[in-house]
Amino acid sequence: MIDHEVRTYKSSENLAREDQLAWKIAEVAAADVAVDPAVEDMVINRVIDNASVAAASVRRSAPTHAREQAQTHPMKPGAPVFGLSLDETVSPEWAAWANGVAVRELDFHDTFLAKEYSHPGDNIPPILAVAQHKGIAGADLVRGIATGYEIQVDLVKGICLHEHKIDHVAHLGPSAAAGIGTLLHLPTEVIFQAVQQALHVTTATRQSRKGEISSWKAHAPAFAGKMAVESVDRAMRGEGAPNPIYEGEDGVIAWLLSGPEARYTVPLPAKGEVKRAILDTYTKEHSAEYQAQALIDLARKIGAQIEDFSKIRKVTIHTSHHTHNVIGTGANDPQKMDPKASRETLDHSIMYIFAVAMEDQAWHHERSYAPERAGRPETVELWHKIETREDPEWTRRYHSTDPDEMAFGGRVEIEFEDGSTLVDELAVADAHPNGARPFARENYIEKFRTLAEGIITEAEQNRFLDLAQNLSSLSGEEVRRLSFTVEGLAHSGSKGIF
């Protein structure tokens, strides 16, 4: 890997395009390098993982409306939409939109955390949709997805967005555009323009994940993927983009991030180096914000040791800056303590999540968020006894690049009315690569079958899994069938402009 310093330049300095971050990203995307077998294996896992959570969310409101919007843009050959007949295809950018919402709706697919946060699996819907529309075979699809993961992970390692309240999907537009560039074997110049355009149109504030969180939380990454498809299309026609987008005098660093004097260091693969970043990422066993994963596992363990939850006086979770300030009491969001809050808000409330996981010694993507579950009086009482505190050591470990030190959990102290205490901690989730039960292929398949049960027929599950597990050997026509159909999926009757 090569570390690239990125900073703002005055227009009079005339920064050469070869020295710009977007160009270096484009060079990585355009490089014809082999795919490591472990990378190929993990790409397959994540294609299955995305389909799992899309199946579980397919009848929910946001995916339904996104799908119905997509249906108003039919195209042949086009790309299929999760849930619909494989023969009902839509324009690829709209397939990216609908499938992206379905994948993100339950906050249940993969994650990577460093200077910024990300769900790298958000790269798959736009890259897959373009492959399906263009009839591109599985080997090139794997290459494209590997690039999408590589660029997003490298940007997340180097550039923090959230400290400036910029939503993390600003790294997704460029990574998805780069992945599509690899998929299509586009030249560096075209990818360069597409990356810049995709970044320019996907920067937005983090209010989508603050206060009363709405369904836009699921739509935001899908929008970034849709914009990536359109940006590549535009660049392929010979059109340019704002330049230099990162380093310009009025660019992203100067005005949206840390300002003209800031310096960022972004690692990228050297010439000829294999793209392995997907192996640094990790999926979720539980449907909740990633920082909740280890704490759910810990809550289940602790809950089994407590006979009477009403005897608890106080629960303190000592954790990282991010967990405290985004899903903890440090966010100062009263909605995170409200039993009538939306599902999107509850899955960003570690106080709620920890209370339910302790009481139930389990976590379910639907039952744990049900209004009647959130409103249970004894749960509300326990929930309101929980607070988080930032611990500098947990923050340091959160940002560590040492696999043996990195931690996304916390230390929990429970005080009882009789003065006794219960203290325990967990650094990483059980399903994390360093956890007690790291996810392997059989776990991804089990997750798919569990979430698809009662939604996708067994025969359709088997057909999809057979294709997915042979991804690199699929023909273009077989890649076009890499989706799933849900029987009896009726139109909601929603009305809009389209």
SEDREN-117872 format. One record per residue (C-alpha): residue in three letters; y, x negated, z negated. Coordinates in Angstrom, 3 decimals. Layout:
REM residues N
<'ALA'; <Y; X; Z>>,
...
END
This chain:
REM residues 498
<'MET'; <0.000; 0.000; 0.000>>,
<'ILE'; <3.571; -1.111; 0.672>>,
<'ASP'; <6.439; -0.119; -1.612>>,
<'HIS'; <9.518; 0.972; 0.347>>,
<'GLU'; <12.944; 1.025; -1.311>>,
<'VAL'; <14.961; 4.059; -0.281>>,
<'ARG'; <18.693; 4.487; -0.896>>,
<'THR'; <21.816; 6.009; 0.599>>,
<'TYR'; <23.693; 4.237; 3.412>>,
<'LYS'; <27.215; 4.858; 4.637>>,
<'SER'; <27.441; 6.123; 8.203>>,
<'SER'; <29.259; 2.897; 9.153>>,
<'GLU'; <26.186; 0.882; 8.117>>,
<'ASN'; <24.185; 2.415; 10.984>>,
<'LEU'; <20.755; 2.304; 9.389>>,
<'ALA'; <18.133; 1.640; 12.075>>,
<'ARG'; <15.562; 4.392; 12.438>>,
<'GLU'; <12.730; 1.902; 11.915>>,
<'ASP'; <14.127; 1.308; 8.418>>,
<'GLN'; <14.297; 4.986; 7.501>>,
<'LEU'; <11.744; 6.637; 5.220>>,
<'ALA'; <11.103; 9.446; 7.706>>,
<'TRP'; <10.242; 6.879; 10.395>>,
<'LYS'; <7.881; 5.031; 8.051>>,
<'ILE'; <6.202; 8.347; 7.195>>,
<'ALA'; <5.881; 9.060; 10.909>>,
<'GLU'; <4.317; 5.644; 11.525>>,
<'VAL'; <1.680; 6.358; 8.885>>,
<'ALA'; <0.987; 9.748; 10.477>>,
<'ALA'; <0.732; 8.301; 13.981>>,
<'ALA'; <-1.591; 5.451; 12.950>>,
<'ASP'; <-5.121; 5.807; 14.286>>,
<'VAL'; <-7.186; 4.840; 11.257>>,
<'ALA'; <-10.710; 5.708; 10.219>>,
<'VAL'; <-11.409; 8.341; 7.587>>,
<'ASP'; <-13.198; 7.050; 4.501>>,
<'PRO'; <-16.432; 9.025; 3.849>>,
<'ALA'; <-15.244; 9.830; 0.309>>,
<'VAL'; <-11.993; 11.184; 1.750>>,
<'GLU'; <-13.872; 13.327; 4.253>>,
<'ASP'; <-16.052; 14.673; 1.461>>,
<'MET'; <-13.017; 15.572; -0.639>>,
<'VAL'; <-11.263; 17.236; 2.313>>,
<'ILE'; <-14.287; 19.512; 2.614>>,
<'ASN'; <-14.153; 20.258; -1.114>>,
<'ARG'; <-10.502; 21.258; -0.874>>,
<'VAL'; <-11.024; 23.458; 2.192>>,
<'ILE'; <-13.650; 25.310; 0.146>>,
<'ASP'; <-11.345; 25.369; -2.899>>,
<'ASN'; <-8.482; 26.904; -0.912>>,
<'ALA'; <-10.755; 29.603; 0.456>>,
<'SER'; <-11.995; 30.359; -3.065>>,
<'VAL'; <-8.597; 31.212; -4.461>>,
<'ALA'; <-7.553; 32.973; -1.262>>,
<'ALA'; <-10.578; 35.242; -1.594>>,
<'ALA'; <-9.707; 36.088; -5.193>>,
<'SER'; <-6.122; 36.958; -4.266>>,
<'VAL'; <-6.676; 38.670; -0.923>>,
<'ARG'; <-5.986; 42.200; -2.205>>,
<'ARG'; <-3.035; 41.279; -4.419>>,
<'SER'; <0.461; 42.397; -3.440>>,
<'ALA'; <2.015; 39.133; -2.231>>,
<'PRO'; <-0.898; 38.027; -0.003>>,
<'THR'; <-1.238; 41.584; 1.319>>,
<'HIS'; <2.403; 41.788; 2.355>>,
<'ALA'; <2.364; 38.277; 3.840>>,
<'ARG'; <-0.766; 39.179; 5.806>>,
<'GLU'; <0.807; 42.397; 7.059>>,
<'GLN'; <3.908; 40.495; 8.142>>,
<'ALA'; <1.664; 38.068; 10.038>>,
<'GLN'; <-0.168; 40.902; 11.771>>,
<'THR'; <3.060; 41.890; 13.504>>,
<'HIS'; <2.969; 38.544; 15.358>>,
<'PRO'; <-0.343; 38.664; 17.284>>,
<'MET'; <-1.139; 35.773; 19.612>>,
<'LYS'; <-4.020; 34.477; 21.679>>,
<'PRO'; <-5.573; 32.089; 21.009>>,
<'GLY'; <-3.609; 32.009; 17.748>>,
<'ALA'; <-5.174; 31.510; 14.306>>,
<'PRO'; <-7.119; 33.843; 11.981>>,
<'VAL'; <-5.795; 35.174; 8.678>>,
<'PHE'; <-7.883; 35.231; 5.501>>,
<'GLY'; <-9.467; 38.666; 5.100>>,
<'LEU'; <-8.959; 39.886; 8.665>>,
<'SER'; <-11.428; 39.933; 11.536>>,
<'LEU'; <-11.829; 36.483; 13.093>>,
<'ASP'; <-10.913; 38.044; 16.429>>,
<'GLU'; <-7.545; 39.295; 15.131>>,
<'THR'; <-5.415; 36.193; 15.520>>,
<'VAL'; <-1.710; 35.658; 14.987>>,
<'SER'; <0.871; 33.029; 15.852>>,
<'PRO'; <-0.023; 29.819; 13.952>>,
<'GLU'; <3.175; 29.622; 11.915>>,
<'TRP'; <2.549; 33.178; 10.678>>,
<'ALA'; <-1.096; 32.362; 9.903>>,
<'ALA'; <0.199; 29.385; 7.901>>,
<'TRP'; <2.522; 31.774; 6.075>>,
<'ALA'; <-0.078; 34.426; 5.236>>,
<'ASN'; <-2.843; 31.985; 4.336>>,
<'GLY'; <-0.447; 29.810; 2.364>>,
<'VAL'; <0.568; 32.753; 0.170>>,
<'ALA'; <-3.079; 33.703; -0.409>>,
<'VAL'; <-3.931; 30.134; -1.418>>,
<'ARG'; <-0.997; 29.744; -3.833>>,
<'GLU'; <-0.864; 33.269; -5.318>>,
<'LEU'; <-3.137; 32.622; -8.305>>,
<'ASP'; <-1.936; 29.047; -8.985>>,
<'PHE'; <-5.585; 28.042; -8.927>>,
<'HIS'; <-6.034; 25.222; -6.370>>,
<'ASP'; <-5.503; 21.473; -6.531>>,
<'THR'; <-2.698; 19.482; -8.128>>,
<'PHE'; <-1.153; 16.028; -8.267>>,
<'LEU'; <1.349; 15.001; -10.938>>,
<'ALA'; <3.506; 11.874; -11.039>>,
<'LYS'; <7.292; 11.595; -10.777>>,
<'GLU'; <7.169; 15.067; -9.191>>,
<'TYR'; <4.654; 17.937; -9.266>>,
<'SER'; <2.653; 19.183; -6.311>>,
<'HIS'; <-0.229; 21.288; -5.059>>,
<'PRO'; <-1.386; 19.143; -2.112>>,
<'GLY'; <-3.815; 21.829; -0.942>>,
<'ASP'; <-0.710; 23.661; 0.331>>,
<'ASN'; <-0.899; 21.270; 3.302>>,
<'ILE'; <-4.160; 22.770; 4.521>>,
<'PRO'; <-3.019; 26.245; 5.750>>,
<'PRO'; <-0.385; 25.001; 8.251>>,
<'ILE'; <-2.506; 22.092; 9.504>>,
<'LEU'; <-5.581; 24.311; 9.863>>,
<'ALA'; <-3.618; 27.083; 11.606>>,
<'VAL'; <-2.325; 24.666; 14.251>>,
<'ALA'; <-5.827; 23.237; 14.745>>,
<'GLN'; <-7.225; 26.742; 15.226>>,
<'HIS'; <-4.509; 27.747; 17.672>>,
<'LYS'; <-4.919; 24.557; 19.711>>,
<'GLY'; <-8.730; 24.521; 19.588>>,
<'ILE'; <-8.867; 21.116; 17.901>>,
<'ALA'; <-12.193; 19.847; 16.602>>,
<'GLY'; <-13.087; 19.206; 12.981>>,
<'ALA'; <-12.835; 15.410; 13.077>>,
<'ASP'; <-9.141; 15.551; 13.956>>,
<'LEU'; <-8.588; 18.345; 11.443>>,
<'VAL'; <-9.951; 16.076; 8.709>>,
<'ARG'; <-7.589; 13.304; 9.872>>,
<'GLY'; <-4.621; 15.672; 9.770>>,
<'ILE'; <-5.424; 16.961; 6.295>>,
<'ALA'; <-5.901; 13.398; 5.015>>,
<'THR'; <-2.396; 12.568; 6.269>>,
<'GLY'; <-0.864; 15.663; 4.682>>,
<'TYR'; <-2.329; 14.684; 1.325>>,
<'GLU'; <-1.333; 11.035; 1.723>>,
<'ILE'; <2.316; 11.715; 2.474>>,
<'GLN'; <2.743; 14.356; -0.214>>,
<'VAL'; <1.094; 12.251; -2.914>>,
<'ASP'; <3.148; 9.184; -1.950>>,
<'LEU'; <6.411; 11.152; -2.030>>,
<'VAL'; <5.421; 12.646; -5.390>>,
<'LYS'; <4.770; 9.138; -6.733>>,
<'GLY'; <8.184; 7.921; -5.618>>,
<'ILE'; <10.765; 10.699; -5.712>>,
<'CYS'; <11.464; 13.089; -8.582>>,
<'LEU'; <12.916; 16.409; -7.476>>,
<'HIS'; <12.713; 18.545; -10.618>>,
<'GLU'; <15.241; 16.501; -12.618>>,
<'HIS'; <17.793; 17.814; -10.110>>,
<'LYS'; <16.276; 21.310; -10.153>>,
<'ILE'; <15.018; 20.992; -6.580>>,
<'ASP'; <11.717; 22.777; -5.983>>,
<'HIS'; <8.720; 20.551; -5.349>>,
<'VAL'; <8.005; 22.096; -1.933>>,
<'ALA'; <10.727; 19.786; -0.566>>,
<'HIS'; <7.939; 17.176; -0.363>>,
<'LEU'; <5.599; 19.664; 1.338>>,
<'GLY'; <7.654; 20.271; 4.481>>,
<'PRO'; <7.540; 16.582; 5.488>>,
<'SER'; <3.897; 16.089; 4.492>>,
<'ALA'; <2.673; 19.130; 6.433>>,
<'ALA'; <4.733; 18.108; 9.475>>,
<'ALA'; <3.225; 14.615; 9.266>>,
<'GLY'; <-0.287; 16.065; 8.966>>,
<'ILE'; <0.237; 18.246; 12.029>>,
<'GLY'; <1.535; 15.164; 13.862>>,
<'THR'; <-1.704; 13.315; 13.067>>,
<'LEU'; <-3.766; 16.343; 14.083>>,
<'LEU'; <-2.074; 16.511; 17.482>>,
<'HIS'; <-1.970; 12.713; 18.059>>,
<'LEU'; <1.796; 12.902; 18.479>>,
<'PRO'; <3.931; 9.772; 18.966>>,
<'THR'; <5.951; 8.354; 16.096>>,
<'GLU'; <9.258; 9.551; 17.567>>,
<'VAL'; <8.175; 13.197; 17.641>>,
<'ILE'; <6.736; 13.105; 14.121>>,
<'PHE'; <9.910; 11.369; 12.902>>,
<'GLN'; <12.087; 14.234; 14.135>>,
<'ALA'; <9.702; 16.884; 12.799>>,
<'VAL'; <9.557; 15.303; 9.329>>,
<'GLN'; <13.340; 15.258; 9.086>>,
<'GLN'; <13.708; 18.836; 10.296>>,
<'ALA'; <10.993; 20.063; 7.905>>,
<'LEU'; <12.717; 18.416; 4.927>>,
<'HIS'; <16.139; 19.728; 5.891>>,
<'VAL'; <15.019; 23.362; 5.873>>,
<'THR'; <12.739; 23.305; 2.809>>,
<'THR'; <15.025; 22.091; 0.023>>,
<'ALA'; <15.724; 24.836; -2.505>>,
<'THR'; <16.378; 25.192; -6.227>>,
<'ARG'; <13.678; 25.524; -8.884>>,
<'GLN'; <14.859; 28.978; -9.922>>,
<'SER'; <11.677; 30.198; -8.223>>,
<'ARG'; <9.823; 28.774; -11.258>>,
<'LYS'; <12.350; 29.639; -13.961>>,
<'GLY'; <13.210; 32.785; -15.938>>,
<'GLU'; <11.585; 35.922; -14.560>>,
<'ILE'; <9.235; 34.250; -12.105>>,
<'SER'; <8.549; 36.439; -9.084>>,
<'SER'; <6.047; 36.388; -6.240>>,
<'TRP'; <8.317; 33.924; -4.403>>,
<'LYS'; <6.492; 31.245; -6.413>>,
<'ALA'; <3.561; 31.839; -4.048>>,
<'HIS'; <5.720; 32.314; -0.968>>,
<'ALA'; <7.800; 29.114; -1.325>>,
<'PRO'; <5.056; 26.641; -0.286>>,
<'ALA'; <3.893; 29.010; 2.454>>,
<'PHE'; <7.460; 29.050; 3.777>>,
<'ALA'; <7.497; 25.234; 3.760>>,
<'GLY'; <4.251; 25.200; 5.748>>,
<'LYS'; <5.609; 27.719; 8.216>>,
<'MET'; <8.749; 25.621; 8.661>>,
<'ALA'; <6.613; 22.512; 9.227>>,
<'VAL'; <4.810; 24.225; 12.119>>,
<'GLU'; <8.110; 25.309; 13.660>>,
<'SER'; <9.644; 21.858; 13.136>>,
<'VAL'; <6.788; 20.154; 14.988>>,
<'ASP'; <7.028; 22.691; 17.810>>,
<'ARG'; <10.750; 22.028; 18.126>>,
<'ALA'; <10.335; 18.247; 18.048>>,
<'MET'; <7.591; 18.392; 20.703>>,
<'ARG'; <10.104; 20.095; 23.010>>,
<'GLY'; <12.394; 17.070; 22.680>>,
<'GLU'; <14.825; 18.341; 20.067>>,
<'GLY'; <16.177; 16.152; 17.280>>,
<'ALA'; <16.886; 16.635; 13.572>>,
<'PRO'; <19.454; 15.632; 10.921>>,
<'ASN'; <19.288; 11.844; 10.765>>,
<'PRO'; <18.902; 9.933; 8.504>>,
<'ILE'; <17.775; 12.849; 6.356>>,
<'TYR'; <16.916; 10.916; 3.198>>,
<'GLU'; <19.365; 8.002; 3.365>>,
<'GLY'; <22.370; 9.549; 5.105>>,
<'GLU'; <25.831; 9.586; 3.580>>,
<'ASP'; <25.503; 13.350; 3.281>>,
<'GLY'; <21.713; 13.301; 3.038>>,
<'VAL'; <19.178; 14.445; 0.483>>,
<'ILE'; <19.421; 11.443; -1.862>>,
<'ALA'; <23.218; 11.422; -1.907>>,
<'TRP'; <23.774; 15.115; -2.609>>,
<'LEU'; <20.556; 16.748; -3.807>>,
<'LEU'; <18.975; 13.920; -5.802>>,
<'SER'; <20.360; 11.018; -7.844>>,
<'GLY'; <23.384; 10.186; -5.703>>,
<'PRO'; <24.666; 7.367; -3.476>>,
<'GLU'; <23.854; 4.613; -5.977>>,
<'ALA'; <20.252; 5.707; -6.583>>,
<'ARG'; <17.199; 3.697; -5.606>>,
<'TYR'; <13.754; 5.174; -5.036>>,
<'THR'; <10.484; 3.361; -4.356>>,
<'VAL'; <7.966; 5.186; -2.183>>,
<'PRO'; <4.502; 3.680; -1.615>>,
<'LEU'; <2.943; 4.171; 1.815>>,
<'PRO'; <-0.233; 2.781; 3.423>>,
<'ALA'; <0.138; -0.522; 5.240>>,
<'LYS'; <-0.577; -0.750; 8.961>>,
<'GLY'; <-4.254; 0.039; 9.524>>,
<'GLU'; <-4.849; 1.050; 5.910>>,
<'VAL'; <-7.083; 4.053; 5.240>>,
<'LYS'; <-5.380; 7.141; 3.788>>,
<'ARG'; <-7.046; 7.703; 0.407>>,
<'ALA'; <-4.452; 9.662; -1.580>>,
<'ILE'; <-6.524; 12.853; -1.684>>,
<'LEU'; <-8.878; 11.032; -4.058>>,
<'ASP'; <-6.047; 10.796; -6.611>>,
<'THR'; <-5.693; 14.587; -6.749>>,
<'TYR'; <-7.571; 17.093; -8.912>>,
<'THR'; <-8.375; 20.768; -8.781>>,
<'LYS'; <-8.274; 23.526; -11.388>>,
<'GLU'; <-11.104; 25.161; -13.242>>,
<'HIS'; <-8.667; 27.728; -14.665>>,
<'SER'; <-6.066; 29.905; -12.974>>,
<'ALA'; <-2.903; 28.575; -14.633>>,
<'GLU'; <-0.281; 25.836; -14.343>>,
<'TYR'; <-2.040; 22.434; -14.283>>,
<'GLN'; <-0.557; 21.312; -17.595>>,
<'ALA'; <-2.387; 24.252; -19.148>>,
<'GLN'; <-5.830; 23.117; -17.933>>,
<'ALA'; <-6.642; 20.636; -20.715>>,
<'LEU'; <-4.972; 22.858; -23.302>>,
<'ILE'; <-7.129; 25.825; -22.256>>,
<'ASP'; <-10.229; 23.682; -22.730>>,
<'LEU'; <-8.901; 22.562; -26.106>>,
<'ALA'; <-8.001; 26.130; -27.136>>,
<'ARG'; <-11.530; 27.319; -26.333>>,
<'LYS'; <-12.954; 24.561; -28.501>>,
<'ILE'; <-10.539; 25.187; -31.384>>,
<'GLY'; <-10.885; 28.961; -31.195>>,
<'ALA'; <-14.613; 28.738; -31.779>>,
<'GLN'; <-13.890; 27.022; -35.127>>,
<'ILE'; <-11.534; 29.720; -36.493>>,
<'GLU'; <-12.943; 32.848; -38.131>>,
<'ASP'; <-9.674; 34.729; -38.761>>,
<'PHE'; <-6.704; 34.137; -36.464>>,
<'SER'; <-4.447; 36.237; -38.682>>,
<'LYS'; <-4.607; 33.445; -41.284>>,
<'ILE'; <-2.781; 31.067; -38.931>>,
<'ARG'; <0.791; 30.364; -40.046>>,
<'LYS'; <1.917; 28.101; -37.222>>,
<'VAL'; <0.601; 26.317; -34.110>>,
<'THR'; <2.431; 23.233; -32.804>>,
<'ILE'; <1.514; 21.675; -29.463>>,
<'HIS'; <2.727; 18.069; -29.160>>,
<'THR'; <2.836; 17.315; -25.468>>,
<'SER'; <4.721; 15.803; -22.528>>,
<'HIS'; <8.304; 16.446; -21.493>>,
<'HIS'; <7.142; 18.459; -18.499>>,
<'THR'; <4.757; 20.703; -20.402>>,
<'HIS'; <7.336; 21.298; -23.139>>,
<'ASN'; <10.227; 22.007; -20.776>>,
<'VAL'; <8.496; 23.875; -17.956>>,
<'ILE'; <5.769; 25.962; -19.597>>,
<'GLY'; <6.600; 25.465; -23.275>>,
<'THR'; <9.278; 26.549; -25.711>>,
<'GLY'; <11.544; 23.784; -24.393>>,
<'ALA'; <12.168; 25.948; -21.329>>,
<'ASN'; <14.152; 28.338; -23.534>>,
<'ASP'; <12.862; 31.252; -21.465>>,
<'PRO'; <12.515; 34.410; -23.594>>,
<'GLN'; <10.341; 35.835; -20.819>>,
<'LYS'; <7.610; 33.353; -21.766>>,
<'MET'; <7.225; 35.231; -25.066>>,
<'ASP'; <7.424; 38.721; -23.569>>,
<'PRO'; <4.167; 40.750; -23.379>>,
<'LYS'; <5.647; 42.707; -20.471>>,
<'ALA'; <6.354; 39.571; -18.432>>,
<'SER'; <4.974; 39.169; -14.917>>,
<'ARG'; <1.706; 37.365; -14.275>>,
<'GLU'; <3.690; 34.576; -12.607>>,
<'THR'; <5.678; 34.128; -15.839>>,
<'LEU'; <2.628; 34.295; -18.106>>,
<'ASP'; <0.831; 31.565; -16.171>>,
<'HIS'; <3.865; 29.390; -16.952>>,
<'SER'; <3.752; 30.163; -20.690>>,
<'ILE'; <1.470; 27.779; -22.570>>,
<'MET'; <2.178; 29.774; -25.730>>,
<'TYR'; <0.587; 32.880; -24.212>>,
<'ILE'; <-2.201; 30.945; -22.529>>,
<'PHE'; <-3.165; 29.018; -25.660>>,
<'ALA'; <-3.230; 32.178; -27.776>>,
<'VAL'; <-5.520; 34.081; -25.399>>,
<'ALA'; <-7.803; 31.091; -24.762>>,
<'MET'; <-8.205; 30.588; -28.518>>,
<'GLU'; <-9.013; 34.234; -29.171>>,
<'ASP'; <-11.377; 34.661; -26.214>>,
<'GLN'; <-12.795; 31.122; -25.972>>,
<'ALA'; <-12.588; 31.768; -22.250>>,
<'TRP'; <-10.102; 32.105; -19.391>>,
<'HIS'; <-10.284; 34.503; -16.445>>,
<'HIS'; <-7.974; 34.664; -13.443>>,
<'GLU'; <-7.539; 38.450; -13.773>>,
<'ARG'; <-8.639; 39.654; -17.222>>,
<'SER'; <-6.633; 37.014; -19.095>>,
<'TYR'; <-3.408; 38.207; -17.444>>,
<'ALA'; <-3.999; 41.963; -17.576>>,
<'PRO'; <-1.079; 43.917; -19.115>>,
<'GLU'; <-3.360; 45.404; -21.753>>,
<'ARG'; <-4.522; 41.873; -22.667>>,
<'ALA'; <-0.967; 40.550; -22.912>>,
<'GLY'; <0.116; 43.515; -24.995>>,
<'ARG'; <-2.602; 43.334; -27.623>>,
<'PRO'; <-0.718; 43.330; -30.978>>,
<'GLU'; <-2.770; 40.599; -32.647>>,
<'THR'; <-2.374; 38.415; -29.569>>,
<'VAL'; <1.394; 38.898; -29.536>>,
<'GLU'; <1.508; 37.981; -33.217>>,
<'LEU'; <-0.447; 34.764; -32.645>>,
<'TRP'; <1.434; 33.961; -29.433>>,
<'HIS'; <4.754; 34.055; -31.301>>,
<'LYS'; <3.498; 31.546; -33.861>>,
<'ILE'; <3.045; 28.880; -31.175>>,
<'GLU'; <5.673; 26.323; -30.218>>,
<'THR'; <5.684; 23.088; -28.237>>,
<'ARG'; <7.340; 19.768; -29.000>>,
<'GLU'; <7.874; 16.825; -26.715>>,
<'ASP'; <6.050; 13.711; -27.849>>,
<'PRO'; <7.253; 10.432; -26.212>>,
<'GLU'; <3.736; 9.039; -26.121>>,
<'TRP'; <2.365; 12.061; -24.278>>,
<'THR'; <5.317; 11.836; -21.858>>,
<'ARG'; <4.576; 8.147; -21.269>>,
<'ARG'; <0.924; 8.872; -20.600>>,
<'TYR'; <1.855; 11.769; -18.307>>,
<'HIS'; <3.715; 9.288; -16.072>>,
<'SER'; <1.187; 6.464; -16.387>>,
<'THR'; <-0.478; 5.232; -13.196>>,
<'ASP'; <-3.404; 3.811; -15.188>>,
<'PRO'; <-6.326; 6.244; -14.780>>,
<'ASP'; <-7.503; 5.416; -18.287>>,
<'GLU'; <-4.116; 6.296; -19.806>>,
<'MET'; <-2.881; 9.267; -17.791>>,
<'ALA'; <-2.865; 12.478; -19.768>>,
<'PHE'; <-1.831; 16.063; -19.046>>,
<'GLY'; <-2.846; 17.694; -22.317>>,
<'GLY'; <-1.586; 17.343; -25.864>>,
<'ARG'; <-2.267; 17.242; -29.590>>,
<'VAL'; <-2.480; 20.575; -31.404>>,
<'GLU'; <-1.724; 21.049; -35.101>>,
<'ILE'; <-2.656; 24.398; -36.664>>,
<'GLU'; <-1.343; 25.236; -40.123>>,
<'PHE'; <-3.077; 28.000; -42.087>>,
<'GLU'; <-1.620; 30.190; -44.820>>,
<'ASP'; <-3.723; 28.430; -47.465>>,
<'GLY'; <-2.127; 25.081; -46.574>>,
<'SER'; <-5.108; 23.676; -44.675>>,
<'THR'; <-4.743; 22.297; -41.163>>,
<'LEU'; <-6.802; 21.861; -38.012>>,
<'VAL'; <-5.799; 19.047; -35.650>>,
<'ASP'; <-7.339; 18.123; -32.304>>,
<'GLU'; <-6.250; 16.734; -28.939>>,
<'LEU'; <-7.407; 16.482; -25.344>>,
<'ALA'; <-5.915; 14.217; -22.681>>,
<'VAL'; <-7.343; 15.651; -19.466>>,
<'ALA'; <-9.120; 18.837; -18.479>>,
<'ASP'; <-12.884; 18.937; -18.481>>,
<'ALA'; <-12.850; 19.329; -14.667>>,
<'HIS'; <-10.542; 16.317; -14.118>>,
<'PRO'; <-12.136; 13.192; -12.545>>,
<'ASN'; <-11.845; 11.540; -15.985>>,
<'GLY'; <-12.865; 14.687; -17.860>>,
<'ALA'; <-16.042; 15.821; -19.568>>,
<'ARG'; <-17.325; 17.705; -16.484>>,
<'PRO'; <-15.666; 16.335; -13.309>>,
<'PHE'; <-15.778; 18.759; -10.383>>,
<'ALA'; <-18.293; 17.881; -7.657>>,
<'ARG'; <-19.382; 19.731; -4.493>>,
<'GLU'; <-21.628; 22.116; -6.389>>,
<'ASN'; <-18.696; 23.090; -8.635>>,
<'TYR'; <-16.484; 23.858; -5.646>>,
<'ILE'; <-19.234; 25.990; -4.133>>,
<'GLU'; <-19.797; 27.758; -7.454>>,
<'LYS'; <-16.056; 28.422; -7.733>>,
<'PHE'; <-16.042; 29.873; -4.215>>,
<'ARG'; <-19.016; 32.139; -4.847>>,
<'THR'; <-17.654; 33.263; -8.222>>,
<'LEU'; <-14.219; 34.174; -6.862>>,
<'ALA'; <-15.636; 35.700; -3.666>>,
<'GLU'; <-18.170; 37.884; -5.485>>,
<'GLY'; <-17.597; 41.552; -4.729>>,
<'ILE'; <-14.956; 40.636; -2.138>>,
<'ILE'; <-16.762; 38.697; 0.618>>,
<'THR'; <-20.330; 39.613; 1.565>>,
<'GLU'; <-22.996; 37.024; 0.816>>,
<'ALA'; <-23.712; 36.571; 4.521>>,
<'GLU'; <-20.034; 35.890; 5.206>>,
<'GLN'; <-19.876; 33.477; 2.266>>,
<'ASN'; <-22.848; 31.580; 3.671>>,
<'ARG'; <-21.332; 31.447; 7.157>>,
<'PHE'; <-18.042; 30.044; 5.860>>,
<'LEU'; <-19.693; 27.475; 3.585>>,
<'ASP'; <-21.950; 26.283; 6.384>>,
<'LEU'; <-18.944; 25.635; 8.620>>,
<'ALA'; <-16.859; 24.036; 5.877>>,
<'GLN'; <-19.604; 21.635; 4.784>>,
<'ASN'; <-19.996; 20.386; 8.347>>,
<'LEU'; <-16.265; 20.146; 8.959>>,
<'SER'; <-16.041; 16.799; 10.755>>,
<'SER'; <-18.715; 17.769; 13.288>>,
<'LEU'; <-17.256; 21.187; 14.189>>,
<'SER'; <-16.104; 21.918; 17.718>>,
<'GLY'; <-12.709; 23.433; 18.368>>,
<'GLU'; <-14.278; 26.866; 18.735>>,
<'GLU'; <-16.099; 26.475; 15.437>>,
<'VAL'; <-12.875; 25.428; 13.694>>,
<'ARG'; <-11.368; 28.702; 14.951>>,
<'ARG'; <-14.028; 30.524; 12.919>>,
<'LEU'; <-13.184; 28.637; 9.720>>,
<'SER'; <-11.914; 31.668; 7.828>>,
<'PHE'; <-13.498; 34.710; 6.212>>,
<'THR'; <-13.477; 38.457; 6.760>>,
<'VAL'; <-13.233; 41.021; 3.981>>,
<'GLU'; <-14.751; 44.392; 4.793>>,
<'GLY'; <-12.627; 47.477; 4.189>>,
<'LEU'; <-9.335; 45.616; 3.863>>,
<'ALA'; <-6.912; 48.466; 4.444>>,
<'HIS'; <-3.207; 48.279; 5.268>>,
<'SER'; <-1.029; 48.833; 2.196>>,
<'GLY'; <1.430; 51.042; 4.033>>,
<'SER'; <4.349; 48.728; 3.254>>,
<'LYS'; <7.349; 48.931; 5.577>>,
<'GLY'; <9.741; 46.187; 6.615>>,
<'ILE'; <11.665; 45.037; 9.671>>,
<'PHE'; <8.654; 43.799; 11.634>>,
END
